[in-house]
């Protein structure tokens, strides 16, 4: 596999102190595809807008029943793929009560076939209960649980082999961004997936800067766009132009009903992976419907 282009790997992004500043150095605006004439939706990629809700370790039977009712009652734009990820023990409840308009994801999966692996859940078991997706490499799995890049890459490969689609998370720590290593970190994490994955058709990339997860801080639309564009360029250079175009790159990190529309307008932001706001049905519906912010005159 070819190395990441040196011009990207060495780029220095603006420090987190500049999160509220909209200006972005010109040299960081890399990898952006031009809009083709006649297109209605301003997206660099060709995939459908995608919004995932990661419920993490939250919820009770009662609160999840209320949330599902809110989602079932919501009016959602049709041109969006929507996925929610409940805790394992509530997946069956959600599958049996949630509208078929929304697909269900697990938050983790074992690296291979089931067996004597206490506490783990296999891809085969997810398929057995009708679970179509799994979130892998979320920062909390990396930095709290201690999963490494190679281990997660193998998880992704096995899940895909069992027809479980993957939301593959990448993103840098605060100190890595401030040291100008954002691209280095994201490209290394992408390579770990690429070393194990041969078919990208069922993979969504979620860029989640760790400093923005659950902190209330969010990357500016410009900061998110520059990383998304760089990741798309990495896919083009290291995998193929077709994969770069078809793979959806979504943003996660304190996305909410108030900031989603401005983020959605950026060409390389193909949707969102949402944490806390996905636990509020009306807010999550607003985020899903932010796809309308991408619709512009050609």
C-alpha positions in Angstrom: 0.0 0.0 0.0 1.3 3.4 -0.9 2.4 5.8 1.9 0.2 8.8 2.7 1.2 11.8 0.5 3.9 13.7 2.4 2.1 17.0 1.8 -0.8 15.7 3.8 1.1 13.9 6.5 3.1 17.0 7.4 0.3 19.5 7.2 -0.2 21.5 10.4 -3.8 22.2 11.4 -4.8 25.1 13.4 -4.8 24.5 17.2 -8.0 23.8 19.1 -7.8 27.3 20.6 -9.0 28.4 17.1 -12.2 26.3 17.1 -14.4 29.3 17.0 -12.4 31.0 14.2 -13.9 30.3 10.8 -10.8 31.1 8.8 -8.7 28.1 7.7 -5.3 28.3 6.1 -5.6 27.8 2.3 -3.1 25.0 2.2 -5.3 22.9 4.4 -8.2 22.9 2.1 -7.0 19.7 0.3 -8.6 16.9 -1.5 -12.0 18.7 -2.1 -13.8 17.4 -5.2 -15.4 20.0 -7.4 -19.2 19.8 -7.7 -20.3 18.4 -11.1 -22.6 20.6 -13.2 -26.2 19.7 -12.7 -25.9 18.2 -9.3 -28.5 19.2 -6.7 -26.7 18.1 -3.6 -23.3 19.6 -2.7 -21.5 16.4 -1.8 -18.0 15.4 -2.8 -18.9 11.7 -2.4 -21.6 9.9 -4.3 -23.1 8.1 -1.3 -26.4 8.9 0.4 -26.4 11.2 3.4 -26.0 9.1 6.6 -26.9 9.8 10.2 -26.1 7.4 13.1 -27.1 7.7 16.7 -24.7 6.1 19.2 -26.7 5.7 22.5 -23.6 4.4 24.2 -24.2 3.0 27.8 -27.4 4.9 28.3 -31.1 4.0 28.7 -33.6 1.8 30.4 -36.5 -0.1 29.0 -38.8 2.8 29.8 -36.6 5.6 28.4 -35.8 3.6 25.3 -39.5 3.0 24.7 -40.1 6.7 24.9 -37.2 7.5 22.5 -38.4 4.9 20.0 -41.9 6.4 20.2 -40.5 9.8 19.4 -38.5 8.5 16.5 -41.5 6.5 15.1 -43.6 9.7 15.2 -40.9 11.9 13.6 -41.2 13.1 10.0 -37.8 12.3 8.4 -36.4 13.2 5.1 -36.4 10.2 2.7 -32.9 10.7 1.2 -31.0 9.8 4.4 -29.8 6.5 5.7 -30.5 6.4 9.5 -29.0 4.0 12.0 -29.3 3.8 15.8 -27.0 1.9 18.1 -28.6 0.9 21.4 -26.7 -1.0 24.2 -26.6 -4.7 23.4 -29.3 -5.7 25.9 -31.9 -3.4 24.3 -31.2 -4.2 20.6 -34.0 -6.8 20.5 -36.5 -4.3 22.1 -35.5 -1.6 19.6 -35.7 -4.0 16.6 -39.2 -5.1 17.7 -40.6 -1.6 18.2 -38.7 0.8 15.9 -40.0 1.7 12.4 -38.2 -0.2 9.6 -37.2 3.3 8.3 -34.3 3.2 10.8 -31.7 0.4 10.9 -30.1 -0.9 14.0 -26.4 -1.1 14.9 -24.4 -2.7 17.6 -21.7 -0.7 19.5 -19.0 -3.4 19.3 -18.4 -6.9 18.1 -16.0 -9.8 18.7 -13.0 -10.3 16.3 -14.1 -13.7 15.0 -16.5 -16.5 15.4 -18.2 -16.9 18.8 -17.0 -19.4 21.4 -15.3 -19.2 24.8 -15.1 -15.4 24.9 -16.9 -14.3 28.0 -18.7 -11.0 27.6 -18.3 -10.8 23.9 -20.9 -10.8 21.1 -20.2 -12.3 17.7 -21.1 -11.0 14.2 -23.1 -14.2 13.7 -25.2 -13.3 16.7 -25.8 -9.8 15.5 -27.0 -11.2 12.1 -29.2 -13.7 14.0 -31.2 -10.9 15.7 -31.3 -8.7 12.5 -28.6 -6.2 13.4 -27.2 -4.7 10.2 -24.4 -2.5 11.5 -21.6 -2.2 14.1 -19.6 0.8 15.3 -15.9 0.0 15.5 -12.9 1.9 16.8 -14.8 4.5 18.7 -12.4 6.6 20.8 -13.8 5.2 24.0 -12.9 1.7 22.9 -9.4 2.9 21.9 -8.5 5.1 24.8 -10.5 3.5 27.7 -10.7 -0.1 26.8 -7.3 -0.2 25.1 -8.1 -1.7 21.7 -5.3 -1.2 19.2 -5.4 -0.4 15.5 -4.6 -3.9 14.2 -7.1 -5.6 16.5 -9.9 -3.3 15.4 -9.0 -3.7 11.7 -9.4 -7.5 12.1 -12.7 -6.9 13.8 -13.9 -4.9 10.9 -12.8 -7.5 8.4 -14.6 -10.3 10.2 -17.8 -8.3 10.7 -17.9 -7.4 6.9 -17.3 -11.1 6.1 -20.5 -11.9 8.0 -22.5 -9.1 6.2 -22.4 -6.7 9.1 -21.8 -3.2 7.8 -19.2 -1.1 9.6 -19.1 2.5 10.9 -15.3 2.9 11.3 -14.3 5.7 13.6 -11.1 7.7 13.4 -9.9 10.9 15.2 -7.2 12.6 17.1 -6.6 13.6 20.7 -6.3 17.3 21.7 -2.5 17.1 22.1 -2.2 15.4 18.7 -4.2 18.2 17.0 -2.2 20.9 18.9 1.1 19.2 17.8 -0.1 19.3 14.1 -0.5 15.5 13.9 -4.2 15.3 13.0 -3.5 14.0 9.5 -0.8 11.6 10.6 -3.1 10.1 13.2 -6.1 9.8 10.9 -4.1 8.3 8.1 -2.5 5.8 10.4 -6.0 4.8 11.6 -7.3 4.6 8.1 -4.3 2.3 7.1 -5.2 0.0 9.9 -8.6 -0.5 8.4 -7.3 -0.7 4.8 -4.7 -3.4 5.8 -7.6 -5.7 6.7 -10.5 -4.5 4.5 -10.7 -5.4 0.8 -14.3 -4.4 0.1 -15.3 -0.8 1.2 -18.9 -1.0 -0.1 -20.3 -1.5 3.4 -18.0 0.9 5.3 -18.8 4.4 6.5 -15.9 6.4 8.0 -16.7 8.6 11.0 -14.3 11.3 11.8 -14.6 12.1 15.5 -12.0 14.4 17.0 -11.6 13.1 20.5 -11.4 16.6 22.0 -15.0 17.2 20.7 -16.7 14.1 21.9 -19.0 14.8 24.8 -17.1 18.0 25.7 -19.5 20.5 24.1 -16.7 21.6 21.8 -17.2 21.1 18.1 -14.9 21.5 15.2 -15.9 24.4 13.0 -17.4 23.4 9.7 -14.1 24.5 8.1 -12.0 22.4 10.4 -14.2 19.3 9.9 -14.2 19.8 6.1 -10.4 20.0 5.9 -10.0 16.7 7.6 -12.8 15.0 5.7 -11.3 16.2 2.4 -7.9 14.9 3.5 -9.4 11.5 4.3 -11.2 11.4 1.0 -7.9 12.2 -0.7 -6.2 9.5 1.2 -8.8 7.0 0.0 -8.3 8.2 -3.6 -4.5 7.8 -3.4 -4.2 4.6 -1.3 -7.4 2.7 -2.3 -9.0 4.0 -5.5 -10.9 7.0 -6.9 -14.1 5.0 -6.9 -13.8 4.1 -3.2 -13.0 7.7 -2.4 -16.2 8.8 -4.2 -18.5 6.2 -2.8 -17.4 6.0 0.8 -19.3 8.2 3.1 -17.3 10.3 5.6 -19.4 11.5 8.4 -18.6 13.8 11.3 -19.1 13.2 15.0 -18.2 15.3 18.0 -20.9 17.2 20.0 -23.2 17.4 16.9 -26.6 18.8 17.9 -29.7 20.3 16.5 -28.2 23.8 16.6 -25.0 23.2 14.7 -25.8 20.4 12.3 -27.1 22.5 9.4 -23.9 24.5 9.1 -21.7 21.4 9.3 -24.0 19.6 6.8 -23.4 22.3 4.2 -19.7 21.3 3.8 -19.0 19.3 0.6 -17.1 16.4 2.2 -19.3 16.0 5.2 -21.7 13.2 4.3 -23.6 13.0 7.5 -23.1 12.6 11.2 -22.5 10.1 14.1 -24.4 11.6 17.0 -23.9 10.9 20.7 -25.9 12.7 23.4 -28.3 14.4 21.0 -29.4 11.0 19.6 -31.1 10.3 23.0 -33.6 13.1 22.3 -36.0 12.1 19.5 -36.9 15.6 18.3 -33.2 16.8 18.2 -32.1 13.6 16.4 -34.8 14.1 13.8 -33.6 17.7 13.3 -30.1 16.4 12.7 -31.4 13.7 10.3 -33.3 16.4 8.4 -30.2 18.6 8.1 -29.7 16.9 4.8 -31.8 19.8 3.4 -29.0 22.2 4.2 -26.9 20.4 1.5 -29.5 21.0 -1.2 -28.4 24.0 -3.2 -28.9 25.4 -6.7 -26.5 23.7 -9.1 
